[in-house]
Amino acid sequence: SPQYGGLSLMDEALAGKAAAVEAQAVMPYPMPYENGEWPKEYTYEGTFPEDFVWGVGTASYQIEGAYREDGRGASIWDTFSGANTVGMPGGDCSYCCKEAPCTPNGAMFAKGDTGNVAVDHYHLYKSDIQLMKSMGLKNYRFSISWPRLIPTGKLADGVNPKAVEFYNNLINSLLEAGITPYVTIYHWDLPQALLDPPKTGGWWSRDETGQPDLQILPDFLDFADTCFKEFGDRIKHWVTFNEAWTFTYLASGYGKAPSIPEYSDMQIDPYIAGHTVLLAHGYTVKLYREKYQEHQRGKIGITNNCDWREPLTTSQEDIIAAERSVLHQLGWFSDPIFGKYGDYPPEMRALFGTRLPQFTEAEREILKGSADFFGLNHYGTAFVSYDPLNEGVDVSYSKQSHGDLPQGASVWLFGSGWGFRKMLNWVGRRYDNPPLLVTEGGWSTFDKTPEHGANDPMRALYYANYTSELLKGINEDGLNIQGYFAWSLVDNYEWERGYSERFGLTYSDFDLGHDPNAPGDRKVPTEGKQWRRRKDSSCFLQHVWSTQSLVNPAQAKCPSAAVFDGKFIEETTGCKRSLAVSDGKLKKLEGQVPKAGTQLKIFGGLKETCDGNSTQYQSYADVDFQVSGTSIIATVGDQLLNGFWSEEKQAILWGDGALWTKVDDSMQV
């Protein structure tokens, strides 16, 4: 059996569940903190390694929108949320909506919220890259939408050239901005055409004996191969899957798509799907290493997720119950890849028996070592105690509590920097200290206004405490942690919870209104006039990643709108601007009078010409300007342009690429 600090969790493979639960060797209490000695305060000092990677993340379905645009196919999340998929590629599945308005799945919490528009990133990606630049961001993780790239999920039906164009434009624009892209191949948006029971079963497909038949494997390999071929010359960091546990276990009836009756037996379905996903990962890495890695010179891995489970007491029963809780989630999807045997944890096999499918010897060899790094998504912590009368769906014989841990807006999120450090140490102990990349972590809040949302001390404190403990993990525990990605760049679509819970480093004004393709009368995001405002937590993280050092979050807040008060020069034309701001509001914005025959304009790249020596200024015609924190917003009719203050450049970075650089206030105006 695998060893934990020199001790075996299981004596050996055992015959029955009860015997397996009880017959376990003595386990030490998980370090580096003893029970009850958890820190109540954190230190904000110290420096990270020079090459430590900082970034932020998003996912295609959560941000892109444009769900019926440019040939995109239907995804299982469109169907789950109740979006109108009638007539879309793949939208005619056995359980799909036949006539609009469509009905959300019963497990959808925020009924009426969909990813139809989301944060309109498909149309606003250039502006979002300007936002990233204003944050000094150097690394950005996003996912590629399978139903956008291959609308039916099947390569034989064709690759969508508009999707190739969009992702090429996004990648190239990121690189031009000095931002390194990290790409997740699959972040939950399965093409609906590949889940059409009983014809197609997606990750849940099985043969007549009830074993995984890998029906989806050729299609996923085609999708991955298309990604490598089209984008791999510029993408050097790949993640095959994001949180396999979430989109197999929770998607088998616990609130994530698809949650349909055919695949909602929690005793069987998660383990069929999980087995299929693990093999899809292994074969995808094999494909990349054999066909692309040598000349594209990239790295590939997988991201698994787990929150820390701390034993409630020092009793062996609680310690082992907490260990099972972690092992039956993170170990389930990590042992086959990072363990010694290319198989599920033997402790888990002893408890689950035939519910866990078998790998062939060839499959174990493919899985073993099939990652260049360990990707970890981690958010919170819970206390665990042994419950002998409650096996639980995860067979952990445990119950959870949260003590006095602070809670975010999400029902499952309880923050603990020390729990994060323990989670990192668990990975290091179990898997021989692999190179580890924290690919997600974040804090949720309920916010209704940009003013309230931008003032987010709990999120900043969360990141300060977590990064403090991460640094101790590197310096004191010797862990090989290589980077940290915050979730998320912007407030976005939080799956079944819709838009009420906000995780973004940036506040999203969704311009709520009516969407004829969404179910019900709920006000939802609309296209055209969405804008963003940075939160204080983003300015805290900018300080950390620009200096590679910790800082007290109370000392690293975003500046006020007063930064816009003063004189500016538009870099492309050399034309001058004058802004007057007081009490957080823009009182006046004027521009140098353009030469005859040209017009002073905010849209279209600001290409007007002007007399650089002129002292005459005029207001912009028919333009409504406003400022909100470090954002400036210009509206003309149904058009909106977002600008972002860059502290590093002392300039406004406009969404269309224009740059207004602040100059000495003594400039004659």
C-alpha positions in Angstrom: 0.0 0.0 0.0 1.1 3.6 -0.5 2.9 5.1 2.5 1.9 8.2 4.5 4.8 9.5 6.6 6.2 6.0 6.8 2.9 4.4 7.8 0.5 2.4 5.7 -3.1 3.7 5.6 -4.4 0.2 5.0 -2.8 -3.0 6.3 -3.6 -4.8 3.1 -6.5 -5.3 0.7 -9.4 -6.4 2.8 -12.5 -8.4 2.0 -15.4 -6.3 3.4 -16.2 -2.6 3.8 -16.6 -2.8 7.6 -13.2 -4.6 8.0 -11.6 -2.1 5.6 -12.8 0.8 7.6 -11.7 -0.5 10.9 -8.5 -2.3 10.0 -6.2 0.6 9.4 -2.8 1.3 10.7 -2.1 4.2 13.0 -1.8 7.5 11.1 -0.1 10.6 12.4 -2.0 13.8 12.6 -1.5 15.8 9.4 1.1 18.5 9.6 2.4 21.3 9.7 -0.1 22.3 12.4 -1.2 20.3 15.4 -4.9 20.1 16.3 -6.0 23.4 17.9 -2.7 25.2 17.0 -3.9 26.7 13.7 -2.7 30.3 13.2 -5.3 33.0 13.8 -3.1 35.7 12.2 -0.8 35.5 9.2 2.4 37.2 8.3 2.7 39.3 5.2 6.4 39.4 4.5 8.8 37.4 2.4 9.7 37.0 -1.3 8.7 34.4 -3.8 11.1 32.7 -6.2 12.0 34.8 -9.1 10.4 32.4 -11.6 7.2 31.9 -9.6 4.2 32.1 -11.9 1.2 34.3 -11.1 -2.0 34.4 -13.1 -5.8 34.5 -13.3 -8.3 32.1 -14.8 -11.6 31.8 -16.7 -13.6 29.2 -18.6 -15.2 29.4 -22.0 -18.9 28.8 -21.0 -18.6 31.1 -18.0 -17.4 34.1 -20.0 -17.7 33.9 -23.7 -21.5 34.2 -24.4 -22.3 34.4 -28.1 -23.9 31.0 -27.6 -25.7 30.9 -31.0 -23.2 32.9 -32.9 -20.8 32.0 -35.7 -21.8 28.3 -35.9 -21.3 27.3 -32.3 -23.1 24.0 -31.3 -25.2 23.3 -28.3 -23.5 22.2 -25.0 -24.9 20.3 -22.1 -24.8 23.5 -20.1 -27.1 25.2 -22.6 -29.6 22.4 -22.2 -29.2 22.3 -18.4 -29.7 26.0 -17.9 -32.8 26.1 -20.2 -31.3 28.1 -23.0 -33.1 28.0 -26.3 -31.1 25.3 -28.2 -33.8 24.6 -30.9 -32.1 24.4 -34.3 -28.6 24.5 -32.9 -26.1 21.8 -34.0 -26.6 18.9 -31.5 -29.7 20.6 -30.0 -32.0 17.8 -31.0 -30.9 15.2 -28.4 -33.4 12.8 -26.8 -33.9 14.9 -23.7 -33.3 18.3 -25.3 -35.8 21.1 -25.6 -38.2 20.7 -28.6 -39.8 24.1 -28.6 -38.9 27.4 -26.9 -39.2 28.6 -24.3 -37.1 25.8 -22.8 -37.1 24.6 -19.2 -34.1 24.5 -16.9 -33.0 21.3 -15.3 -34.5 20.9 -11.8 -31.0 21.0 -10.3 -30.4 24.5 -11.8 -30.5 26.8 -8.7 -30.7 30.2 -10.4 -33.4 29.3 -12.9 -33.4 31.8 -15.8 -29.6 32.4 -15.7 -27.7 31.0 -18.7 -24.4 31.3 -20.4 -26.1 32.8 -23.5 -24.3 36.2 -23.0 -22.3 35.7 -19.9 -19.7 38.6 -19.8 -19.7 38.9 -23.6 -16.0 38.0 -23.8 -16.5 36.7 -27.3 -17.1 40.4 -28.4 -15.1 42.1 -25.6 -11.9 40.0 -25.5 -9.8 43.0 -26.8 -11.1 45.2 -24.0 -10.5 42.4 -21.5 -6.9 42.1 -22.6 -6.6 45.8 -21.9 -8.0 45.1 -18.5 -5.3 42.4 -18.0 -2.6 44.8 -19.1 -3.8 47.4 -16.6 -3.4 44.8 -13.9 0.2 44.0 -14.9 -1.0 40.4 -15.6 1.6 38.1 -17.2 -0.2 34.7 -17.3 -3.9 34.0 -18.2 -5.6 30.6 -18.1 -8.7 30.1 -20.3 -10.5 27.1 -21.9 -11.4 26.3 -25.4 -15.1 25.6 -26.1 -15.5 22.2 -27.7 -19.0 22.9 -29.1 -17.6 26.2 -30.6 -14.6 24.6 -32.2 -16.3 21.3 -33.3 -20.1 22.0 -33.0 -21.3 18.5 -32.9 -18.2 17.2 -31.1 -17.4 15.0 -34.1 -14.5 15.9 -36.4 -16.2 14.3 -39.4 -18.9 17.0 -39.2 -16.2 19.7 -39.5 -14.2 22.2 -37.6 -15.7 25.7 -37.2 -13.4 28.2 -38.9 -14.9 31.1 -37.0 -13.9 29.4 -33.7 -10.4 28.9 -35.0 -10.3 32.6 -36.0 -11.5 33.7 -32.6 -9.1 31.6 -30.5 -6.2 32.6 -32.8 -7.1 36.2 -32.4 -7.3 35.8 -28.6 -4.0 34.0 -28.4 -2.2 36.3 -30.6 -3.5 39.4 -28.8 -2.5 37.9 -25.5 1.0 37.3 -26.7 1.3 40.8 -28.2 0.3 42.1 -24.8 3.1 40.1 -23.1 0.6 37.7 -21.5 1.4 33.9 -21.6 -1.7 31.8 -22.3 -2.4 28.6 -20.3 -5.1 26.6 -22.0 -7.6 24.1 -20.6 -8.8 21.7 -23.2 -12.0 20.7 -21.4 -13.8 22.8 -18.8 -17.2 21.1 -18.7 -18.9 22.3 -21.9 -19.5 18.9 -23.5 -21.1 19.2 -27.0 -24.7 18.1 -26.6 -24.6 15.9 -29.6 -22.2 13.6 -27.7 -24.8 13.1 -24.9 -27.9 11.8 -26.6 -29.0 8.7 -24.6 -29.3 5.9 -25.5 -27.5 6.6 -28.7 -24.5 8.5 -27.2 -23.6 8.6 -23.5 -20.7 11.0 -23.3 -18.4 10.3 -20.3 -21.1 8.0 -18.9 -21.2 5.5 -21.9 -21.0 1.8 -21.1 -21.3 -1.6 -22.7 -23.9 -4.3 -22.2 -22.0 -5.5 -19.1 -22.1 -2.1 -17.5 -18.4 -1.3 -18.0 -17.0 1.9 -19.6 -16.9 1.5 -23.4 -14.9 4.6 -24.2 -17.3 5.6 -26.9 -16.3 9.3 -26.5 -12.5 8.7 -26.6 -12.0 9.0 -30.4 -14.0 12.3 -30.4 -12.1 13.8 -27.5 -8.8 12.8 -29.0 -9.8 14.5 -32.3 -10.8 17.6 -30.3 -7.5 17.7 -28.5 -5.5 17.0 -31.6 -7.3 19.9 -33.3 -6.3 22.2 -30.4 -2.7 21.1 -30.6 -2.5 21.4 -34.4 -4.2 24.8 -34.6 -2.8 26.5 -31.5 0.1 24.5 -30.1 2.8 26.5 -31.9 2.0 29.3 -29.4 0.5 27.4 -26.4 3.2 26.0 -24.1 1.0 25.1 -21.2 -1.9 22.6 -21.6 -4.4 21.2 -19.0 -6.4 18.3 -20.4 -9.3 18.4 -17.9 -10.5 20.8 -15.2 -11.9 19.2 -12.1 -12.8 15.7 -13.3 -14.4 15.1 -9.8 -16.8 18.0 -10.3 -18.1 17.2 -13.8 -18.4 13.4 -13.1 -19.4 13.1 -9.4 -21.4 16.3 -9.0 -22.8 16.0 -12.5 -24.3 12.6 -11.7 -27.2 14.2 -9.9 -25.6 16.6 -7.5 -26.3 19.9 -9.3 -23.9 20.1 -12.2 -24.8 19.4 -15.9 -26.1 17.0 -17.1 -27.8 15.6 -14.0 -30.3 13.5 -16.0 -32.1 10.4 -14.8 -30.2 8.1 -17.1 -26.9 8.9 -15.4 -27.8 9.9 -11.8 -27.1 6.7 -9.9 -24.4 7.9 -7.5 -23.4 4.3 -6.8 -22.4 3.7 -10.3 -22.4 6.6 -12.7 -19.6 8.8 -11.3 -17.1 5.9 -11.5 -18.0 5.0 -15.1 -17.5 8.7 -16.1 -14.4 9.1 -14.0 -12.8 6.0 -15.5 -13.5 7.3 -19.0 -12.1 10.8 -18.2 -8.9 9.4 -16.8 -8.3 7.2 -19.9 -9.1 10.2 -22.1 -6.5 12.2 -20.2 -3.9 9.4 -20.5 -4.4 8.9 -24.2 -4.4 12.7 -24.8 -1.0 13.1 -23.1 0.3 10.1 -25.1 -0.9 11.8 -28.3 0.7 15.2 -27.4 4.0 13.6 -26.3 4.4 11.4 -29.4 3.1 13.9 -32.0 3.7 17.4 -30.7 5.7 17.9 -27.6 9.2 17.6 -29.1 8.7 20.4 -31.6 6.1 22.5 -29.9 8.1 22.3 -26.6 5.1 22.6 -24.3 4.0 21.0 -21.1 0.8 19.1 -20.4 -1.0 18.1 -17.2 -4.4 17.8 -15.5 -6.1 19.9 -12.9 -7.9 18.1 -10.0 -9.7 19.7 -7.1 -10.0 19.2 -3.4 -10.7 21.3 -0.3 -8.8 20.4 2.8 -10.4 18.1 5.4 -9.0 18.6 8.9 -9.6 16.0 11.6 -11.9 17.4 14.2 -10.0 15.7 17.0 -6.7 13.8 17.4 -8.5 10.4 17.5 -7.5 7.9 15.0 -11.1 7.6 13.8 -11.3 11.3 12.9 -7.8 11.3 11.4 -8.6 8.4 9.1 -12.0 9.6 8.2 -10.5 13.0 7.2 -7.9 11.1 5.1 -10.6 9.1 3.4 -12.5 12.3 2.5 -9.4 13.6 0.7 -8.3 10.3 -0.8 -11.8 9.5 -2.2 -11.8 12.8 -4.1 -8.3 13.9 -4.9 -6.7 10.5 -4.7 -9.4 9.0 -7.0 -8.2 11.1 -9.9 -4.6 11.6 -8.9 -3.3 8.2 -7.8 -3.6 6.7 -11.3 -1.5 9.5 -12.7 1.0 10.5 -10.0 1.0 7.2 -7.9 3.4 4.3 -8.5 0.9 1.8 -10.0 -1.3 3.7 -12.5 -4.3 2.6 -10.6 -6.9 3.9 -8.1 -5.8 4.1 -4.5 -5.8 0.5 -3.0 -7.5 1.9 0.1 -10.3 3.1 -2.2 -10.5 -0.2 -4.1 -10.9 -2.1 -0.8 -13.9 0.0 0.1 -15.6 0.4 -3.3 -15.0 -3.1 -4.6 -16.4 -3.7 -8.1 -17.9 -0.2 -8.3 -14.4 0.9 -9.5 -13.7 -0.4 -13.1 -10.4 -2.1 -13.8 -7.6 -0.7 -15.9 -5.7 -3.1 -18.2 -1.9 -3.3 -17.7 -1.5 -1.3 -20.9 -3.8 1.4 -19.6 -2.0 1.6 -16.3 1.2 2.2 -18.1 -0.4 5.0 -20.2 -1.8 6.7 -17.1 1.3 6.4 -14.9 3.3 9.6 -15.1 1.0 11.2 -17.7 1.5 14.7 -16.4 4.3 17.2 -16.5 2.9 19.0 -13.4 0.2 18.6 -10.7 -2.6 21.0 -11.2 -4.6 21.8 -8.1 -7.8 23.8 -7.6 -8.3 24.6 -4.0 -10.7 26.9 -2.2 -11.6 26.1 1.4 -11.5 23.8 4.4 -13.9 21.8 6.6 -13.5 19.8 9.8 -14.2 16.1 9.6 -15.3 13.6 12.2 -15.8 9.8 12.0 -19.4 8.7 11.5 -19.7 4.9 11.6 -23.4 4.9 10.9 -23.1 7.0 7.7 -21.2 5.5 4.9 -21.9 8.5 2.7 -22.0 8.6 -1.1 -18.2 9.0 -1.1 -17.8 6.1 1.4 -15.8 8.2 3.8 -17.8 7.4 6.9 -17.6 11.0 7.9 -19.5 14.2 8.7 -18.3 17.8 8.2 -18.4 20.9 10.3 -16.8 24.4 9.9 -16.3 25.8 13.4 -15.6 29.5 13.3 -14.1 29.5 9.7 -15.2 32.5 7.7 -17.7 31.7 5.0 -18.0 33.2 1.5 -21.2 33.7 -0.5 -21.0 30.1 -1.6 -22.6 27.5 0.7 -19.5 25.3 0.4 -16.7 27.9 0.8 -15.1 28.3 4.2 -11.7 30.1 4.1 -8.6 28.8 5.8 -5.0 29.7 4.8 -3.6 27.1 7.1 -5.9 24.5 5.5 -4.5 25.4 2.1 -1.0 24.8 3.4 -2.0 21.4 4.7 -3.6 20.5 1.4 -0.3 21.4 -0.4 1.6 19.2 2.1 -0.8 16.3 1.5 0.0 16.4 -2.2 3.7 16.6 -1.5 3.7 13.6 0.8 1.4 11.4 -1.3 3.1 12.0 -4.6 6.7 12.6 -3.9 6.7 16.4 -4.1 5.7 16.9 -7.7 6.0 20.2 -9.5 2.7 21.8 -8.4 0.7 24.6 -10.1 -2.3 25.9 -8.1 -4.7 26.5 -11.0 -7.6 28.0 -9.1 -8.4 29.6 -5.8 -10.8 32.4 -4.8 -13.5 34.0 -2.7 -17.2 34.6 -3.4 -19.3 37.6 -2.4 -22.8 39.0 -3.0 -22.6 42.4 -4.6 -25.2 44.5 -6.4 -23.2 47.7 -7.2 -19.7 48.4 -8.5 -18.9 50.5 -5.5 -19.8 47.7 -3.1 -18.2 45.1 -5.2 -14.9 46.9 -5.7 -14.5 47.2 -1.9 -13.7 43.5 -1.2 -11.5 43.3 1.9 -12.5 39.7 2.6 -11.3 38.6 -0.9 -8.0 40.5 -0.5 -7.6 39.0 3.0 -8.3 35.5 1.6 -5.5 35.9 -1.1 -3.1 37.4 1.5 -3.6 34.6 3.9 -3.4 31.9 1.3 -0.3 33.3 -0.4 1.3 33.7 3.0 0.8 30.0 3.8 1.9 29.1 0.2 5.2 30.8 0.7 5.7 28.9 4.0 5.0 25.8 2.0 7.9 26.6 -0.3 10.4 28.0 2.3 9.6 25.9 5.3 8.1 22.7 4.0 10.2 22.4 0.9 7.3 22.0 -1.5 7.8 22.3 -5.2 5.1 24.9 -5.9 5.6 26.7 -9.1 2.6 29.1 -9.5 -0.8 30.3 -8.3 -3.8 31.3 -10.5 -6.6 33.3 -8.9 -10.2 32.7 -9.8 -11.4 34.7 -11.6 -10.5 37.6 -13.9 -14.1 38.9 -13.8 -17.4 38.1 -12.2 -19.0 35.5 -14.4 -21.5 32.7 -14.8 -21.1 30.5 -11.7 -22.7 27.4 -13.2 -25.9 26.4 -11.5 -25.7 29.4 -9.2 -25.9 31.8 -12.1 -24.7 35.4 -11.5 -25.5 36.1 -7.9 -22.2 34.7 -6.5 -19.2 36.8 -7.6 -15.6 35.4 -7.6 -14.0 38.0 -9.9 -11.0 40.3 -9.3 -13.0 42.7 -11.4 -16.6 43.7 -10.9 -18.8 43.0 -14.0 -21.7 45.3 -14.7 -23.8 42.8 -16.7 -26.2 45.4 -18.1 -29.1 43.2 -16.9 -32.1 43.0 -19.2 -34.3 40.6 -21.1 -32.9 37.7 -23.1 -35.5 36.1 -25.4 -33.4 32.9 -25.6 -33.3 32.5 -21.8 -36.2 30.9 -19.8 -38.5 33.0 -17.7 -38.6 36.8 -17.0 -35.5 37.0 -14.9 -33.2 40.0 -15.7 -30.0 38.5 -17.2 -26.8 39.8 -18.8 -27.2 41.4 -22.2 -24.8 42.3 -25.0 -23.4 45.7 -26.0 -23.1 47.7 -22.8 -21.3 45.6 -20.3 -18.3 47.1 -18.5 -15.8 46.2 -15.8 -14.3 47.8 -12.7 -11.3 46.5 -10.8 -11.7 45.4 -7.2 -9.2 46.1 -4.4 -8.2 42.5 -4.4 -6.8 42.8 -7.9 -4.6 45.7 -6.8 -3.4 43.7 -3.9 -2.5 40.8 -6.2 -0.9 43.2 -8.7 1.5 44.4 -6.0 2.3 40.8 -5.1 3.0 39.6 -8.6 4.8 42.7 -9.7 7.2 42.6 -6.7 7.2 38.8 -6.0 6.7 39.7 -2.4 3.9 39.7 0.2 2.2 42.8 1.5 -0.5 43.6 4.0 -3.7 43.8 1.9 -4.9 46.9 3.8 -1.9 48.7 2.2 -2.5 47.7 -1.4 -5.9 49.0 -2.4 -6.8 50.4 -5.8 -6.5 54.2 -6.3 -9.7 56.3 -6.5 -11.2 57.9 -9.6 -9.0 61.0 -8.8 -6.3 59.4 -11.0 -8.3 60.5 -14.0 -8.1 64.2 -13.0 -5.5 65.9 -15.2 -4.1 66.2 -18.6 -3.5 63.4 -21.1 -2.0 62.8 -24.6 -3.5 60.3 -26.9 -0.4 58.3 -28.1 -1.5 57.6 -31.7 -2.4 61.1 -32.7 -0.7 63.2 -30.2 -3.9 65.0 -29.4 -4.4 66.4 -25.9 -7.2 65.6 -23.5 -8.3 67.4 -20.3 -10.3 65.6 -17.6 -11.7 67.1 -14.4 -12.7 64.7 -11.6 -14.0 65.6 -8.2 -16.0 63.6 -5.5 -15.5 60.5 -7.6 -17.3 61.9 -10.6 -16.2 63.1 -14.0 -17.1 66.7 -14.2 -15.6 67.5 -17.6 -13.8 65.8 -20.5 -12.5 67.9 -23.4 -10.3 67.2 -26.3 -8.1 69.4 -28.5 -10.0 70.8 -31.4 -9.3 68.5 -34.5 -8.1 69.8 -37.8 -10.7 70.8 -40.4 -12.4 67.9 -42.0 -12.0 65.5 -39.0 -14.1 64.9 -36.0 -13.3 64.5 -32.3 -14.5 61.0 -31.5 -14.1 58.3 -28.9 -14.9 55.3 -31.1 -13.0 54.1 -34.1 -9.5 54.2 -32.7 -9.4 58.0 -32.1 -7.9 58.7 -35.5 -8.7 62.4 -35.7 -5.8 64.7 -36.3 -5.2 67.9 -34.4 -2.9 70.9 -34.2 -0.5 70.1 -31.4 0.0 73.7 -30.7 -3.7 74.6 -30.5 -5.0 75.9 -27.3 -8.7 75.4 -28.3 -10.6 72.5 -26.7 -14.1 71.2 -27.1 -16.4 68.6 -25.5 -17.1 65.3 -27.3 -20.4 65.5 -29.1 -23.1 63.1 -28.0 -20.7 61.1 -25.7 -21.6 60.2 -22.1 -18.6 59.8 -19.9 -18.5 58.4 -16.4 -15.8 57.2 -14.1 -16.0 54.3 -11.5 -12.9 53.7 -9.5 -10.1 52.9 -11.9 -12.5 52.5 -14.9 -13.7 55.1 -17.3 -16.7 54.4 -19.5 -17.7 56.2 -22.7 -21.2 55.7 -24.2 -22.5 56.8 -27.6 -26.0 55.6 -28.4 -25.8 51.8 -28.2 -22.0 51.7 -28.2 -19.9 51.5 -25.0 -16.1 51.7 -24.6 -14.3 50.8 -21.3 -11.0 52.3 -20.3 -8.8 51.2 -17.5 -6.3 53.1 -15.4 -2.8 51.6 -15.5 -0.7 52.6 -12.5 2.4 51.2 -14.1 2.0 53.2 -17.3 0.3 56.2 -15.7 -2.2 56.0 -18.5 -5.7 55.0 -19.6 -5.8 51.8 -21.6 -9.0 52.0 -23.7 -10.7 48.8 -24.8 -10.1 49.5 -28.5 -6.4 49.8 -28.0 -6.1 53.6 -27.6 -3.6 54.9 -25.0 -4.0 58.2 -23.1 -0.9 58.9 -21.2 -1.0 61.3 -18.3 1.3 64.3 -18.5 2.5 67.0 -16.3 -0.4 69.0 -15.0 1.3 72.2 -16.1 0.6 71.4 -19.8 -1.2 74.4 -21.3 -4.9 73.7 -21.8 
